[in-house]
Amino acid sequence: MLDLLLVLTPISLIDSTSILAFGLVVLAVLLSGPRPYLASSSFLLGTALSYFAAGVLIVMGLGGAIGRVSAALVHWWKNPSTSDYVLGILVGSALMVFGYRGSVARQRKAKQKEVAPDVTPKQAFLLGAGTTIAGLWGALPYFAAIDQILKADLSTAEAVIALAYYNVVFVALLFLLVLFRAVAGQRADALFDTVNRLLAVWGKRAVIALMLLLGAVLVADGFGFFLGRPLIPVE
């Protein structure tokens, strides 16, 4: 069990980076509200509990399905067909188009429509739960962690404990920010303001750059296949 937890720790920390940027923005707003610590704790609780519940459902009911999907993905990765490369070119082209349109679009004033300064703890909880559930489709590290739990052949109680541990680590970085705000007080607000400004300026640009890069790789790989030299090697 201890060996499994040691494996889950770095996976969870890597996974937590996926919510770090959004979480920083949300916490910066919640911590400036009338009930800063109750609201921010509710947001983190909603995030962790919804992620934990999804993990429990997967482990308890979908273990076999994950195995079949994983096997299909491995087979697809090792034995791609011509249609797969055509699809890759289409997807890559779409990514490049959207990335280009985003890069030339007029910069709009950043809006924090997800939360409001007077958000209630209940609203913060629902925000954390809702955004976490909405992003489950892209939670690849979580699926990797669940795969490790399934391979460990644990009892139900042990699997639940492992999932709970994973989710505690998952929100630990954001919790440390709340703790830092509690210790440093309003002196920490300058740090949150700086982070928000950096995200407003560079966050969108980074996403656009990644879209263009990924799109270019997919298109180059597809055309490379038809030329006999795909960019991404397969076994």
QUINORRA-V553418 format. One record per residue. N is the residue number from 1. RES is the residue in three letters. NEAR is the number of other ideal C-beta (glycine too) atoms within 12 Angstrom. Layout:
n:N res:RES near:NEAR
n:N res:RES near:NEAR
This chain:
n:1 res:MET near:19
n:2 res:LEU near:13
n:3 res:ASP near:13
n:4 res:LEU near:27
n:5 res:LEU near:25
n:6 res:LEU near:16
n:7 res:VAL near:25
n:8 res:LEU near:37
n:9 res:THR near:24
n:10 res:PRO near:19
n:11 res:ILE near:31
n:12 res:SER near:39
n:13 res:LEU near:24
n:14 res:ILE near:23
n:15 res:ASP near:35
n:16 res:SER near:36
n:17 res:THR near:18
n:18 res:SER near:27
n:19 res:ILE near:40
n:20 res:LEU near:25
n:21 res:ALA near:25
n:22 res:PHE near:30
n:23 res:GLY near:42
n:24 res:LEU near:36
n:25 res:VAL near:33
n:26 res:VAL near:44
n:27 res:LEU near:47
n:28 res:ALA near:38
n:29 res:VAL near:32
n:30 res:LEU near:41
n:31 res:LEU near:40
n:32 res:SER near:27
n:33 res:GLY near:27
n:34 res:PRO near:16
n:35 res:ARG near:21
n:36 res:PRO near:31
n:37 res:TYR near:27
n:38 res:LEU near:23
n:39 res:ALA near:36
n:40 res:SER near:40
n:41 res:SER near:29
n:42 res:SER near:31
n:43 res:PHE near:48
n:44 res:LEU near:41
n:45 res:LEU near:31
n:46 res:GLY near:35
n:47 res:THR near:44
n:48 res:ALA near:35
n:49 res:LEU near:27
n:50 res:SER near:32
n:51 res:TYR near:42
n:52 res:PHE near:35
n:53 res:ALA near:23
n:54 res:ALA near:31
n:55 res:GLY near:43
n:56 res:VAL near:26
n:57 res:LEU near:21
n:58 res:ILE near:28
n:59 res:VAL near:37
n:60 res:MET near:23
n:61 res:GLY near:15
n:62 res:LEU near:20
n:63 res:GLY near:26
n:64 res:GLY near:14
n:65 res:ALA near:18
n:66 res:ILE near:27
n:67 res:GLY near:18
n:68 res:ARG near:13
n:69 res:VAL near:18
n:70 res:SER near:22
n:71 res:ALA near:15
n:72 res:ALA near:14
n:73 res:LEU near:18
n:74 res:VAL near:16
n:75 res:HIS near:16
n:76 res:TRP near:18
n:77 res:TRP near:16
n:78 res:LYS near:15
n:79 res:ASN near:13
n:80 res:PRO near:24
n:81 res:SER near:15
n:82 res:THR near:14
n:83 res:SER near:13
n:84 res:ASP near:24
n:85 res:TYR near:28
n:86 res:VAL near:20
n:87 res:LEU near:20
n:88 res:GLY near:32
n:89 res:ILE near:28
n:90 res:LEU near:18
n:91 res:VAL near:23
n:92 res:GLY near:30
n:93 res:SER near:25
n:94 res:ALA near:20
n:95 res:LEU near:27
n:96 res:MET near:27
n:97 res:VAL near:20
n:98 res:PHE near:21
n:99 res:GLY near:28
n:100 res:TYR near:18
n:101 res:ARG near:16
n:102 res:GLY near:24
n:103 res:SER near:20
n:104 res:VAL near:12
n:105 res:ALA near:13
n:106 res:ARG near:8
n:107 res:GLN near:13
n:108 res:ARG near:10
n:109 res:LYS near:9
n:110 res:ALA near:18
n:111 res:LYS near:12
n:112 res:GLN near:23
n:113 res:LYS near:13
n:114 res:GLU near:24
n:115 res:VAL near:33
n:116 res:ALA near:19
n:117 res:PRO near:19
n:118 res:ASP near:16
n:119 res:VAL near:32
n:120 res:THR near:20
n:121 res:PRO near:26
n:122 res:LYS near:17
n:123 res:GLN near:26
n:124 res:ALA near:38
n:125 res:PHE near:29
n:126 res:LEU near:25
n:127 res:LEU near:37
n:128 res:GLY near:41
n:129 res:ALA near:27
n:130 res:GLY near:22
n:131 res:THR near:29
n:132 res:THR near:38
n:133 res:ILE near:23
n:134 res:ALA near:20
n:135 res:GLY near:23
n:136 res:LEU near:26
n:137 res:TRP near:12
n:138 res:GLY near:15
n:139 res:ALA near:30
n:140 res:LEU near:18
n:141 res:PRO near:30
n:142 res:TYR near:36
n:143 res:PHE near:30
n:144 res:ALA near:23
n:145 res:ALA near:40
n:146 res:ILE near:42
n:147 res:ASP near:28
n:148 res:GLN near:31
n:149 res:ILE near:37
n:150 res:LEU near:28
n:151 res:LYS near:21
n:152 res:ALA near:25
n:153 res:ASP near:15
n:154 res:LEU near:25
n:155 res:SER near:14
n:156 res:THR near:16
n:157 res:ALA near:14
n:158 res:GLU near:20
n:159 res:ALA near:31
n:160 res:VAL near:21
n:161 res:ILE near:25
n:162 res:ALA near:38
n:163 res:LEU near:38
n:164 res:ALA near:26
n:165 res:TYR near:30
n:166 res:TYR near:41
n:167 res:ASN near:39
n:168 res:VAL near:27
n:169 res:VAL near:32
n:170 res:PHE near:41
n:171 res:VAL near:37
n:172 res:ALA near:25
n:173 res:LEU near:27
n:174 res:LEU near:39
n:175 res:PHE near:26
n:176 res:LEU near:23
n:177 res:LEU near:35
n:178 res:VAL near:33
n:179 res:LEU near:20
n:180 res:PHE near:23
n:181 res:ARG near:30
n:182 res:ALA near:20
n:183 res:VAL near:13
n:184 res:ALA near:17
n:185 res:GLY near:14
n:186 res:GLN near:15
n:187 res:ARG near:13
n:188 res:ALA near:25
n:189 res:ASP near:21
n:190 res:ALA near:15
n:191 res:LEU near:21
n:192 res:PHE near:30
n:193 res:ASP near:20
n:194 res:THR near:15
n:195 res:VAL near:26
n:196 res:ASN near:28
n:197 res:ARG near:17
n:198 res:LEU near:20
n:199 res:LEU near:25
n:200 res:ALA near:23
n:201 res:VAL near:14
n:202 res:TRP near:16
n:203 res:GLY near:22
n:204 res:LYS near:22
n:205 res:ARG near:19
n:206 res:ALA near:19
n:207 res:VAL near:19
n:208 res:ILE near:25
n:209 res:ALA near:20
n:210 res:LEU near:20
n:211 res:MET near:27
n:212 res:LEU near:27
n:213 res:LEU near:18
n:214 res:LEU near:24
n:215 res:GLY near:29
n:216 res:ALA near:26
n:217 res:VAL near:24
n:218 res:LEU near:31
n:219 res:VAL near:31
n:220 res:ALA near:24
n:221 res:ASP near:28
n:222 res:GLY near:29
n:223 res:PHE near:21
n:224 res:GLY near:23
n:225 res:PHE near:26
n:226 res:PHE near:17
n:227 res:LEU near:12
n:228 res:GLY near:9
n:229 res:ARG near:13
n:230 res:PRO near:23
n:231 res:LEU near:22
n:232 res:ILE near:22
n:233 res:PRO near:12
n:234 res:VAL near:18
n:235 res:GLU near:9
